[in-house]
Amino acid sequence: MLFITSLSNSYSQQVAVTLGNTTITENEFFTITLTVNNGKLNTYSNFPDIKGFIKYTTISNASATSNKIEKPLIITQQYAPLKVGKFKVNDFSMNINGVIIPVKGSNIVVNESVKSSIAKNTDEINEAKGVKQFKLPEELIAAKEPFLILCSTKNTVYVGEGFDVTLLFCIPEGNKTTIKFNDLGTQLTEIVKKVKPENCTQETVTLDSIQQGILVQGGKKISYYKLYETFFFPINNKKIELTSLSLTMLLNKKPNNKEEDNKPSFITYSSKPLLIEVKNLPPHPWRDLVAVGNYNLIESISTQKLKTGKSFNYIFTISGEGNINQLAKPMWSTTFNFEIFEPEIDRVVQNKDDIMTGSCVFNYFIIPHEPGVFGMKDYFKYIYFNTEKKRYDTLSSKLVLQVYGDSKHNSGESLNTGDSFYDLIQTESNFFISKNAKEVYILLAKVFILVLVVLLVILIIRI
C-alpha cells in the first residue's frame, strides 16, 4: 500500500508512506516505511500503533549530522506480531514537515512459522532468516537492553578451514527502546577495516540490505539485524582474536517545538572480542599444500571410446564447502599414453545458511597416443583434508576410457594442427644462426675484402 504526495518547498520534494508485506509469519516483521526524495526531513509524527503488534526498532539511513539531500531518506518502523491471526491496520495520517498525509490501512495475516512447532520448546535459532545455529552467551539471553554481538558458528577450526563471522544488533523481547541506525554505511566501512585478522584470508558476503529476524533461545525471543558477514580462512595455527566493534545509534525522540529537545541524542553499543582457536592439520607429506573443506567430485567426459590421435574433453569439478577461490588444480600423472593440456578453470562461489559453498570446474583437453583401456583415476586425483571426517581424503575418478587404433609413438606421427607453422617445421632447415653470429660473419667478409684490395694495390705498384 503506497501513498505519495508532493510537499511545497523551495524545491519540489516527494514523500511516500508504504505498508510492507501484509502476509507474514510470526517470526517476521510488518513494516511501515517513510521515504523522502529531494528534500530534508525536519519533523515527522509517530508511526501508528497496531493492535496485536509491538513496535520494534526504527531503521533510518539518515545521518544526524549530515544535511546532504542527494539520496532518498528512508525511515522504516518495524512491528513484531504478538501471536498468529488476522489483524487490521486502520486508516491513519502522519504529520511530515508540517503537512498532514493520510494513509489508507490494510489487513494483515500472521501465519505460524515453518519451524514454530519445533522452536517453541527448544533452544533453536531461526535458520530460515539467515542465521545458522549458535549459542548466545547466558548473560545475553537474559539481557533486557539491546546489544551488539560479533559471533561465529565455530569456535575451533583447522588451519585452512573457513569460519563465518557475523555482526548482529539484537533487541530482547519486550524492550521499548526506540532507536535508529545512524549513518550506517560509514560506520560499516570502519568496521570492515577493523575486523580482519592478520593471519587469515577473507571472502566477504555481499548483503543487499539489512537482514532481520528473530532468534529463539532459552525460551526467549530476541529480534536481530544482520549488519555484516564475512568468511575467514586461517593460514597458520595462531589463535584468532577479533577485536571489539562499536556501533553508534540515534535515539528516536518525538519531535517538538523546543529546539534544545530536538538535538540528536546518541548511544553507542560495543561487542565483546571473539576468540577462535586454530588447530594444525594432522601430519601428512602434503599438509601445507592440500585444500581444507568438505568436497565431492562431479565429473564428465565428452566420449568414453575414441581413436588414438583424436581429442576429447574431461571435466573434473570439485564441489562443496570450503575456500573455492583458492582451490588448486588436481594432480595428474605424467604419461606417454596421453597428451594433457592445461585446464580451463571456472569458479562459482555462494553463501548459503552461513556456509561458503560453490564449485570449481577444471576442463581438460586431452589427446590419447596409445590404445588400451584406461581408468581416469590413474591419471587424476585430488587430495584434501575433510573437515567433516577429520581426516585426509581423496577425490578419484570413476570413469573408464577405451582407446583403439595404432600407437602414435611407434608410428612416429606428431601432432599436426594444420597451421602453416607446423608445416614449415617439416621443410625448413634445423640449422639456426643467432643474430650475433650473423654480425660476426658480415664483419669477417668485410675484412677479407679489405685484405684483397690491399694486396691488389701492392701488386699494381710493383708492376
C-alpha positions in Angstrom: 0.0 0.0 0.0 1.6 3.3 -1.1 0.7 6.9 -0.6 2.7 9.6 -2.4 2.4 13.4 -2.1 4.5 16.4 -3.1 5.2 19.0 -0.4 5.6 22.6 -1.3 9.1 23.9 -0.5 11.9 25.9 -2.1 12.3 22.9 -4.3 10.0 20.0 -5.1 10.2 17.1 -2.7 8.2 13.9 -2.8 7.1 11.9 0.3 5.9 8.2 0.2 4.4 6.2 3.1 4.5 2.5 2.3 3.0 -0.5 4.0 5.1 -3.6 3.9 4.1 -7.2 3.2 0.7 -7.9 4.7 1.2 -11.7 4.9 4.0 -12.6 7.2 5.0 -15.3 9.7 5.1 -14.9 13.5 8.9 -14.6 13.3 8.9 -11.8 10.7 8.2 -8.1 11.0 5.5 -6.0 9.5 6.8 -2.6 8.3 5.7 0.9 7.5 8.3 2.9 5.6 8.5 6.7 5.1 10.6 7.8 2.1 11.5 11.4 1.3 13.0 12.4 -2.0 14.6 15.7 -2.9 14.3 17.2 0.5 15.2 17.3 4.2 13.0 15.7 6.8 12.7 18.3 9.6 9.8 16.7 11.6 7.5 13.8 11.4 4.9 12.4 13.8 4.9 8.9 15.4 4.1 5.9 13.4 0.7 4.4 14.3 0.2 1.7 17.0 -1.2 -1.6 15.6 -3.3 -3.9 17.8 -1.7 -7.3 18.1 1.8 -5.9 17.4 4.6 -4.2 19.3 6.9 -1.6 17.9 10.5 -2.6 17.4 13.4 -0.6 16.1 13.1 2.2 13.6 15.6 1.9 10.8 16.9 5.0 9.1 19.6 5.7 6.5 20.0 9.3 7.6 22.9 10.8 9.4 22.1 13.1 12.3 24.9 15.4 11.4 24.5 15.4 7.6 22.5 17.9 5.6 23.0 16.2 2.3 19.8 15.6 0.3 21.0 14.0 -2.9 19.8 10.5 -1.9 16.4 9.4 -0.6 15.9 9.5 3.1 14.2 6.3 4.3 12.8 5.6 7.7 11.2 2.2 8.5 9.2 1.3 11.6 9.1 -2.4 12.4 6.3 -4.2 14.2 6.7 -7.7 15.7 3.5 -9.8 15.9 2.4 -11.0 19.3 0.5 -14.0 18.0 -0.8 -15.8 14.9 -4.0 -14.5 13.4 -5.7 -11.7 11.3 -5.2 -8.1 12.2 -6.1 -4.7 10.8 -4.1 -1.5 10.2 -6.7 1.3 10.5 -6.5 4.3 8.3 -4.1 6.8 9.8 -2.3 10.0 9.0 1.2 11.3 9.6 2.4 14.9 10.0 5.5 15.3 7.8 7.3 18.6 7.8 4.1 20.3 9.0 1.9 18.6 6.3 -0.8 16.1 7.2 -0.6 13.0 5.0 -3.5 10.5 5.1 -2.6 6.8 4.6 -5.1 4.0 3.8 -5.0 1.0 6.1 -4.9 -2.7 5.3 -5.5 -6.2 6.7 -2.5 -8.2 8.0 -2.3 -12.0 8.1 0.2 -13.6 10.5 0.9 -17.3 9.9 2.7 -19.8 12.1 6.3 -20.2 11.0 7.5 -23.4 9.5 9.8 -24.2 12.5 7.4 -22.8 15.1 6.3 -26.2 16.4 9.9 -27.2 16.9 11.3 -23.9 18.1 8.7 -23.1 20.8 10.2 -25.6 23.3 13.8 -25.8 22.2 16.9 -23.6 22.2 16.9 -23.2 18.4 17.7 -20.2 16.3 15.5 -19.4 13.4 17.7 -20.6 10.5 15.1 -19.6 7.9 16.1 -16.0 8.5 19.7 -16.5 7.6 21.3 -17.0 11.0 22.7 -20.5 11.5 22.5 -22.3 14.8 24.8 -21.0 17.5 24.6 -20.4 21.3 24.2 -17.0 22.7 26.1 -16.4 26.0 23.8 -16.9 29.0 24.2 -13.2 30.0 22.9 -12.1 26.6 19.9 -14.5 26.7 18.8 -12.8 29.9 19.7 -9.3 28.7 16.9 -6.7 28.8 18.7 -4.0 26.9 19.8 -4.0 23.2 23.3 -5.3 22.5 25.8 -5.7 19.7 27.4 -9.2 19.2 30.2 -10.5 16.9 29.5 -14.2 16.5 30.5 -17.3 14.6 29.1 -20.8 14.2 32.6 -22.2 15.0 34.9 -21.6 17.9 37.6 -24.1 16.9 38.9 -24.6 13.3 41.8 -26.3 11.4 44.4 -24.3 9.5 42.7 -23.5 6.2 39.2 -24.3 7.4 36.7 -21.5 6.8 34.6 -19.9 9.5 31.9 -17.3 9.2 31.8 -14.1 11.3 28.5 -12.2 11.6 27.8 -8.9 13.3 24.3 -8.7 14.8 22.4 -5.9 16.5 19.9 -7.5 18.9 16.9 -6.3 20.8 15.4 -8.5 23.6 11.6 -9.2 23.5 9.7 -6.5 25.4 12.4 -3.8 25.2 10.7 -0.5 24.4 13.8 1.4 23.3 13.2 3.2 20.0 16.4 3.9 18.2 17.6 4.5 14.6 20.7 3.3 12.7 22.8 6.4 12.2 25.0 6.8 9.0 25.3 3.0 8.9 27.2 2.9 5.6 30.1 5.0 7.0 30.2 3.0 10.3 30.3 -0.3 8.5 33.2 0.9 6.3 35.2 1.4 9.5 34.1 -1.9 11.0 35.3 -3.8 7.9 38.7 -2.2 8.3 39.0 -3.3 11.9 37.6 -6.8 11.8 40.1 -8.7 9.6 42.8 -10.6 11.4 46.4 -10.6 10.0 46.7 -14.4 9.8 43.6 -15.0 7.6 42.5 -14.7 4.0 39.0 -13.4 3.6 35.8 -13.8 1.5 33.2 -11.1 2.1 29.5 -11.7 1.8 27.5 -9.0 -0.1 24.4 -8.1 1.8 21.9 -6.1 -0.3 20.0 -4.9 2.7 19.9 -5.3 6.5 18.5 -8.8 7.2 16.1 -9.1 10.0 14.6 -12.0 12.0 14.0 -13.4 15.5 16.3 -15.7 17.5 14.6 -18.2 19.8 16.8 -19.4 22.6 16.2 -20.4 26.2 12.5 -19.7 25.8 13.4 -16.0 24.9 12.8 -14.2 21.7 15.4 -11.7 20.5 14.9 -9.7 17.3 18.1 -9.2 15.3 19.6 -7.2 12.5 22.4 -8.8 10.5 24.7 -5.9 9.7 27.8 -7.6 8.3 29.0 -11.1 7.4 32.3 -12.4 6.2 34.4 -15.6 6.0 37.9 -16.1 7.2 40.4 -18.9 6.4 43.4 -19.1 8.8 46.8 -19.6 7.2 48.6 -20.7 10.4 47.7 -22.1 13.9 47.9 -18.7 15.7 44.9 -18.0 17.8 42.5 -15.5 16.2 41.2 -12.6 18.3 38.6 -10.4 16.6 38.6 -7.0 18.2 35.6 -5.4 19.9 33.4 -3.4 17.5 31.2 -0.4 18.2 28.0 0.9 16.6 26.6 4.3 17.4 22.8 4.6 17.2 20.5 7.6 17.3 17.8 7.7 20.0 14.4 8.2 18.4 12.7 11.1 20.1 9.3 12.6 19.3 9.8 16.0 17.6 8.6 19.1 19.3 8.9 22.8 19.1 11.7 23.1 21.6 15.0 23.4 19.7 17.0 22.1 22.7 14.9 18.9 22.9 15.3 18.3 19.1 19.1 18.0 19.2 20.2 14.5 18.3 21.0 12.1 21.2 23.3 9.2 20.6 24.0 5.8 22.3 27.0 3.5 21.5 26.9 -0.3 21.7 30.1 -2.4 21.7 30.6 -6.1 21.1 32.9 -8.3 23.0 36.1 -9.7 21.4 35.6 -13.0 19.6 38.2 -15.8 20.0 38.7 -18.6 17.6 41.1 -21.5 18.3 43.1 -22.8 15.3 44.5 -26.4 15.2 47.2 -27.8 12.9 46.3 -30.4 10.4 47.4 -33.9 11.2 50.9 -35.0 9.8 50.9 -35.6 6.1 53.6 -35.2 3.4 51.4 -32.5 1.7 49.9 -31.0 4.8 50.9 -27.5 3.8 49.6 -27.9 0.2 46.2 -29.6 0.4 42.8 -27.8 0.4 40.7 -28.0 3.6 36.9 -28.4 3.5 34.1 -30.8 2.7 34.1 -31.7 -1.0 32.8 -34.1 -3.6 33.6 -34.9 -7.2 31.4 -34.3 -10.2 32.9 -35.4 -13.5 32.0 -35.8 -17.1 33.7 -36.8 -20.4 32.9 -36.0 -24.0 33.3 -39.6 -25.1 34.5 -42.8 -23.5 35.6 -44.5 -26.7 37.8 -43.0 -29.4 40.7 -43.5 -31.7 44.3 -42.6 -30.9 45.2 -39.1 -32.0 41.6 -37.8 -31.6 40.9 -35.3 -28.8 38.3 -35.4 -26.0 37.3 -33.1 -23.1 37.4 -34.3 -19.5 35.7 -32.1 -16.8 36.8 -32.5 -13.2 34.5 -30.5 -10.9 35.2 -30.0 -7.2 32.0 -29.1 -5.3 31.2 -28.4 -1.7 32.1 -26.3 1.3 35.5 -24.5 1.6 37.7 -21.8 0.1 36.6 -22.4 -3.5 38.6 -19.4 -4.9 41.8 -20.9 -3.6 41.4 -24.5 -4.9 44.5 -25.6 -6.8 44.4 -27.8 -9.9 44.0 -31.5 -9.4 47.2 -33.5 -9.7 47.7 -35.5 -12.9 50.3 -38.1 -13.7 52.9 -37.6 -16.4 52.3 -40.3 -19.0 53.2 -41.2 -22.6 49.6 -42.6 -23.0 48.1 -39.1 -23.1 48.9 -35.5 -24.0 47.1 -33.4 -21.3 46.8 -29.7 -21.8 46.4 -27.1 -19.0 42.7 -26.9 -18.0 40.3 -24.0 -18.4 39.1 -23.1 -14.9 35.7 -21.7 -13.9 34.7 -21.0 -10.2 31.2 -20.3 -8.7 31.0 -19.2 -5.0 27.9 -18.7 -3.0 26.9 -18.3 0.7 24.0 -20.4 2.0 23.0 -20.7 5.6 26.3 -19.1 6.8 28.4 -21.6 4.8 30.7 -20.8 2.0 30.0 -23.3 -0.8 30.5 -23.5 -4.5 32.2 -25.4 -7.3 35.5 -25.2 -9.2 35.4 -26.7 -12.8 38.6 -27.9 -14.4 38.0 -28.6 -18.1 40.9 -30.6 -19.7 41.7 -31.0 -23.4 43.3 -34.5 -23.9 44.8 -36.4 -26.8 45.4 -40.2 -26.4 48.6 -41.6 -28.0 48.3 -45.2 -27.1 45.5 -47.8 -27.5 44.1 -49.6 -24.4 41.6 -49.3 -21.6 42.4 -46.6 -19.1 40.9 -45.7 -15.7 40.9 -41.9 -15.3 41.6 -42.5 -11.6 45.1 -43.5 -12.5 45.7 -40.0 -14.0 43.6 -37.6 -12.0 43.1 -37.3 -8.2 42.5 -34.6 -5.6 43.8 -35.0 -2.0 42.3 -32.7 0.6 41.6 -32.6 4.3 38.0 -33.5 5.0 36.7 -31.3 8.0 33.6 -33.5 8.4 35.5 -36.8 8.7 38.6 -35.0 10.3 41.0 -36.9 8.1 42.7 -36.7 4.7 40.5 -37.8 1.8 41.0 -38.3 -2.0 38.6 -37.5 -4.8 39.2 -40.1 -7.5 37.6 -40.6 -11.0 35.3 -43.5 -11.7 35.3 -43.1 -15.5 37.0 -45.5 -17.8 38.3 -44.6 -21.3 38.6 -47.1 -24.2 41.1 -46.1 -26.9 41.7 -48.0 -30.1 44.0 -47.6 -33.2 47.7 -47.5 -33.7 50.3 -46.2 -31.3 51.2 -42.6 -32.3 54.6 -43.0 -30.6 55.6 -46.1 -32.6 54.4 -44.7 -35.9 56.5 -41.6 -35.4 53.5 -39.4 -36.1 53.4 -36.0 -34.5 50.5 -33.6 -33.6 49.6 -31.6 -36.7 47.1 -28.8 -36.2 47.0 -27.8 -39.8 48.7 -24.5 -39.1 51.4 -23.3 -41.5 53.9 -23.1 -38.6 53.8 -27.0 -38.2 54.1 -27.4 -42.0 57.2 -25.3 -42.0 58.8 -27.5 -39.3 58.9 -30.4 -41.8 60.6 -28.4 -44.6 62.9 -25.8 -43.0 66.5 -26.5 -42.0 67.3 -27.3 -38.4 70.4 -25.1 -38.6 69.9 -21.9 -36.6 72.1 -18.8 -36.8 71.9 -16.3 -34.0 71.8 -12.6 -34.6 75.3 -12.1 -33.1 76.8 -14.9 -35.2 75.4 -13.2 -38.4 77.1 -9.9 -37.5 80.4 -11.7 -37.0 80.2 -13.3 -40.4 79.5 -9.9 -42.0 82.5 -8.4 -40.3 84.8 -11.2 -41.4 83.6 -10.7 -45.0 84.4 -7.0 -44.9 87.9 -7.7 -43.5 88.5 -10.3 -46.2 87.5 -7.8 -49.0 89.7 -5.1 -47.4 92.7 -7.5 -47.5 92.1 -8.4 -51.1 92.0 -4.6 -52.0 95.3 -4.0 -50.2 97.0 -7.0 -52.0 95.7 -5.7 -55.3 97.2 -2.2 -54.7 100.6 -3.7 -53.7 100.6 -5.8 -56.9 99.9 -2.8 -59.1 102.7 -0.7 -57.5 105.3 -3.4 -58.2 104.3 -3.7 -61.8 
